[in-house]
Amino acid sequence: MRRQHVFLVLDLLFGEKVIALSVDHPVWIVDSLLNTPVVHQLWHQSKRDKQSHLSLTLFSQMEGTAIEQRLCDLLLTIDEHHGEASFCREEAYTRLTVLGLELTHALAEELLCSDFRVYEVLLTGFSVETTASSS
């Protein structure tokens, strides 16, 4: 079974950088003035070119919700779509890269309790692996 690397973009200014990511990876990206038009363009282009491999999901910011809580909610949803239990996918994800959020100690602890281990800290985010992928 092939394993997936999923990207979660929380950066409101990510914009056109999503184009390169979405070529090879499922991407979940936050709705913003800069991100949304690019996502719509990619959806339109994918439909026109009949590219069914595009996996690009736009999600709302949910004002008033702490980013850490929003991340936990999104992880559950991403797991439903890309995890081992997903009935839609032949390949489950084992790595998730979060862009646009600094990894704090508290967040790392929360991720560990949610069956993730920190794989890499990046300048603009971090990558985690599912604990199932390390066994």
C-alpha positions, -999 to +999 in steps of 0.1 A: +000+000+000+014+034-010+016+060+017+004+096+013+019+129+025-009+154+032-004+191+035-025+213+058-020+250+050-031+275+077-012+304+061-036+331+049-010+344+025+000+311+009-016+319-024+000+305-056+024+283-036-004+258-034-001+251-071+031+233-068+020+214-037-013+202-052+004+185-081+016+156-061-001+158-027-035+162-011-038+197+003-062+212+028-059+250+027-076+278+047-100+301+030-086+336+026-085+365+001-053+352-013-058+314-012-094+311-024-090+325-059-060+302-065-080+272-053-109+281-075-086+285-105-071+250-098-105+234-095-117+250-127-085+240-145-087+204-132-123+201-144-114+215-178-084+192-182-103+163-167-076+158-140-093+136-114-061+133-093-064+168-078-071+166-041-075+202-029-098+211+000-107+246+011-119+251+047-131+281+066-112+299+093-139+297+120-135+331+137-132+330+174-118+294+175-082+290+188-059+278+160-048+248+181-085+237+185-091+242+148-061+221+141-074+193+163-108+194+145-091+194+111-069+164+120-101+144+127-116+153+094-083+147+075-080+113+092-116+105+080-106+113+044-070+101+043-065+077+072-064+039+075-102+038+081-110+058+051-131+038+026-124+062-002-087+058-004-064+029-013-034+046+004-035+060+039-015+091+048+014+086+072+029+121+071+012+155+076+029+188+071+013+218+087+023+252+072+015+285+088+016+274+124+045+273+149+049+241+168+047+248+205+055+224+233+018+222+242+009+215+206+035+188+203+022+171+234-014+173+220-003+157+188+015+129+206-017+122+225-035+121+191-012+093+177+012+116+159+049+121+165+069+152+154+090+143+124+105+177+115+103+213+125+102+237+096+108+274+092+071+279+084+055+249+102+062+213+110+057+177+098+043+149+119+040+112+112+012+089+123+024+065+150+012+036+128+038+046+102+067+043+126+058+007+136 
